[in-house]
Structure formats: C-alpha cells, structure tokens
Amino acid sequence: MKREIEEQLDATGFYVSTTVGVSMWPMLRNRRDRVIIRRVNEGETLSKFDLPLYRRPDGKYVLHRVIGVKDGYYVIRGDNTYRKERVPHEQVLGVMQEFYRGNRHVVAKSKGYQAYVRLWYILYPARFLVRNVKYVLWRIARKLGIKTRWKPYNYDY
C-alpha cells in the first residue's frame, strides 16, 4: 500500500511538507522550513547536489543530498551528517525544487543556492575535522571530570 507522500506525488506530481530533523541543517531547519518536492519521472537520473526524497527499506522518508551518481545508485549524505548512503534509483520518489525559509523563497536552480551547495560541499573535510577534534576534546574533558556546556550529537559516520 502506497503511503500518503507517494499518493500525493502520484496524484499531483508534487508534495509540500515541513522538514523534520537536523540532518540538513543549516540549510533546512527542523520543523520550521517548508520544501516543495517534484516527483521524479521513471528513467530520470538526478545530478550531483540534487536533494532527493527517498524511502529507506524500513519505510522512513529521507531528504539528503546527492554527492555522487553511480550506475544504478546514488551516493547520498545529509548536509549535517557524515555517513554516506547508497540509494538505488528506484528508492528515489522525488527531488526538492524549492523551499521556504520563513518568508524567504529559495529555488534550487538559483545561483545563490547553487553557490551555497558547492561551498558547503567543499568545506566538508574541514567540517569533518573540526567535528572530530571537538569529539576528542569532549572525551578528554569527560575523562578528566570536566563538565562542558556542549556535548557531541549526531555522531555518525
């Protein structure tokens, strides 16, 4: 049985939703921003940096960024995560075309959005390094009994 999101995509060709989660932060804010997803047509191949909506085998819907296009699957990762996923083409339901951040409307094909995406991708190695250094410092502080204001979250690879 198809779920509501898939039924909406099939019936109208698009789906509008408020985002949930922090995996795409800072671009998309948890429960604050709205995305407009266009249905992906059969045989259509997405491009690097597209933001597909796909359904994992456990039934969970995910909106993460394509960082690689391979034969038969995409390599995908959230902007605020560090684990790559291999997502077969057939699991992809739609692709984000635009989003609303408060009253600001952002189109995925705009030059500003494309510049942001490329910069965020280029900065990945530095972000990964800073994250790991912070985690090591947090563990050392914990072993020494030093309380910190922050703690690592979303520590996945």
DOVONU-409362 format. One record per atom (N, C-alpha, C): z, y, x. Coordinates in steps of 0.001 Angstrom, whole numbers, plus 500000, padded with zeros to 6 digits. Layout:
! residues N
ZYX
...
***
This chain:
! residues 157
500000498812500839
500000500000500000
500000501254500887
499076502147500616
498992503376501401
500158504294501075
500575505019502046
501675505953501856
501161507291501348
502087508139500953
501744509437500369
500861510278501290
501165510306502575
500374511115503519
498941510619503551
498778509313503648
497430508747503713
496674508935502405
497388508833501288
496762509063499986
496280510506499883
497105511439500342
496730512858500317
495512513116501209
495506512537502409
494363512709503314
493085512130502702
493200510960502071
492023510340501452
491529511139500250
492472511673499465
492097512365498233
491513513749498498
492099514494499426
491684515894499621
491055516173500982
491275515270501944
490749515498503291
491687516267504193
492833516709503649
493804517414504484
495216517140503978
496186517480504827
497593517294504487
498376518449505093
499291519038504327
500121520146504797
501563519677504776
502277519934505883
503663519480505961
504468520365506903
505770520377506674
506699521000507610
506998519967508688
507046520404509930
507301519463511026
508770519052511053
509004517837511543
510360517306511686
510474516727513085
511511517139513822
511738516616515157
511493517655516237
511890517287517464
511787518207518598
510766517758519645
510025516719519367
509110516188520381
507951517119520713
507641518070519841
506546519010520113
507052520429520381
508373520569520599
508936521866520951
508423522259522335
508127523454522655
508398524679521917
507283525106520965
506162524395520955
505063524819520095
505432524697518619
505979523558518228
506372523340516837
507880523197516757
508474523955515878
509928523966515748
510371523054514606
511446522341514828
511983521380513878
512288522027512523
511637521514511491
511859521913510092
511600523400509820
510808524038510683
510534525468510495
509042525779510424
508225524997511099
506790525294511160
506016524335510251
504876524819509758
504022524001508888
502707523717509606
502248522484509461
500987522082510077
499989521717508985
498717521951509281
497634521536508404
496830520491509172
496814519300508622
496163518148509248
494865517848508507
493794517686509254
492499517280508691
492323515788508917
491789515104507928
491530513672508060
490495513434509161
490699512397509944
489744512009510974
488743511053510336
487478511345510499
486433510511509915
486246509231510724
485781508213510060
485545506931510727
484515507121511840
484836506603513026
483950506726514169
484118508012514957
484893508954514443
485132510223515139
486079509999516313
485752510590517454
486609510495518635
487249511846518892
488554511831519093
489270513065519398
489067513440520858
489418514661521194
489292515171522559
490659515347523189
490650515461524514
491878515751525234
492471517040524673
493778517045524482
494585518153523975
494594518274522454
493821517442521744
493936517434520282
495322516943519900
495734517248518688
497059516884518200
496903515956516993
496796514645517240
496569513715516132
497855513336515400
497698513044514129
498749512419513340
498409510946513297
499337510112513726
499094508675513703
500319507948513163
500079506699512760
501175505893512243
501418504745513197
502664504675513675
503058503587514565
503158502288513761
503136501158514453
503262499878513741
504535499761512893
505599500479513276
506839500432512487
506770501319511243
505623501991511026
505427502817509845
505746504289510040
506286504662511180
506665506051511436
505427506895511743
505356508079511121
504269509017511385
504661509920512546
503708510159513459
503978510937514662
502828511916514892
503182513118515354
502213514142515713
502460514497517174
501641513943518074
501761514190519514
500398514532520076
500367514973521340
499146515463521964
498382514382522729
497070514410522592
496192513524523373
496141514062524796
496516513220525766
496415513646527167
495382512810527918
494796511838527216
493740511036527808
492976510284526731
491667510191526894
490820509462525959
490237508281526708
490535507084526227
490059505856526856
489192505095525865
488597504009526328
487760503186525468
488649502409524496
488652502817523237
489412502105522217
490800502641521936
491296503558522758
492639504100522519
492783505487523146
493863506145522729
494225507446523284
495534507309524053
495678508104525104
496964508240525784
497577509508525199
498781509365524633
499387510440523859
500821510659524316
501242511935524298
502620512276524663
503001513554523910
504243513636523481
504744514860522859
504923515937523917
504827517189523536
504981518298524484
506389518340525082
507374517807524367
508758517835524826
509272516424525135
508363515517525438
508755514154525801
508073513772527104
508468512653527652
507944512243528961
507405510824528953
507383510202527821
506857508844527687
505448508904527100
504539508199527736
503171508111527234
503079506950526254
502184507099525296
501911506023524344
500424505720524354
500120504451524159
498726504043523962
498540503859522466
497690504686521893
497484504651520450
496026504274520170
495808503109519541
494441502710519201
493804503712518233
492491503870518336
491758504800517471
492081504576515997
492207503310515602
492403503009514181
493772503416513635
494740503737514505
496048504212514030
496052505714513740
495038506424514212
494964507873514018
494452508163512607
495213508970511881
494886509303510496
494248510676510367
494729511627511179
494234512989511084
494487513754512357
494053514993512371
494234515848513540
494625517249513061
495583517861513753
496033519189513379
494921520217513630
494664521028512601
493642522071512701
494248523446512885
495434523634512298
496099524928512357
497562524731511995
498368525743512312
499767525687511909
500286527093511664
501386527146510948
502057528405510658
503417528401511320
503648529383512141
504945529577512790
505541530822512156
506385530599511155
506839531720510339
505636532275509592
505382533574509725
504215534196509084
502986534186509975
503135533731511209
502015533735512158
501136532505511971
499868532719511811
498890531644511618
498188531369512939
498198530096513377
497580529726514650
496519528656514389
495309528904514846
494201527954514692
494037527199516006
493894525883515901
493827525025517096
492635525342517994
491593525894517456
490401526213518264
490462527605518891
491526528367518599
491601529738519128
491818529730520638
491374530776521291
491501530887522746
492965530917523184
493807531640522443
495223531718522790
495908530366522733
495632529610521680
496213528274521541
495721527357522665
494433527392522934
493861526542523985
494451526895525353
494671528172525618
495291528589526886
496721528062526976
497469528179525881
498850527665525843
498880526167526159
498016525412525499
497988523956525665
497693523588527115
496726524226527709
496366523916529096
497490524293530066
498112525446529845
499222525865530700
500386524882530581
500737524493529365
501845523558529151
501549522218529836
500291521789529790
499882520531530423
499959520647531955
499494521757532498
499523521970533954
500963522015534465
501870522571533666
503272522701534069
504069521402533912
503453520345533384
504178519099533147
504911518583534394
504284518482535564
505012517963536734
506263518777537064
506183520094536960
507349520944537236
508417520730536166
508007520631534902
508979520401533827
509670519049534005
508909518046534410
509449516708534637
510468516730535777
510147517445536855
511045517546537999
512343518273537614
512230519399536939
513413520156536521
514287519308535615
513682518599534697
514429517732533788
515212516677534549
514579516056535525
515255515009536291
516361515573537185
516136516734537768
517180517370538584
518378517710537710
518137518268536521
519230518583535601
520001517319535224
519291516229535019
519949514976534647
520834514474535794
520323514528537015
521109514092538182
522350514973538333
522193516273538203
523340517182538304
524361516905537199
523897516618536011
524788516302534899
525580515026535194
524900514012535741
525593512745536073
526626512955537173
526288513752538176
527245514047539252
528452514785538677
528200515782537851
529296516538537232
530183515608536409
529589514687535689
530366513743534887
531250512864535748
530689512376536862
531462511524537775
532620512290538403
532415513580538637
533461514409539229
534443514940538179
534195514640536938
535076515093535867
534874516536535462
533737517104535832
533437518495535493
532756518530534128
533297519340533238
532682519478531919
531561520503531999
530481520218531332
529334521132531315
529081521588529884
528426522731529760
528053523229528436
526858522476527879
526091521893528740
524880521214528306
524961519742528649
524154518981527971
524001517565528286
522541517209528098
522077516224528805
520672515863528667
520434515258527278
519302515560526726
518906514962525465
517472514510525614
517075513663524710
515688513209524708
515284512637526075
516182511874526671
515903511343527992
515115510044527870
513833510182527628
512982509001527550
511818509154528531
511259508055528907
510090508074529795
508882507569529084
***
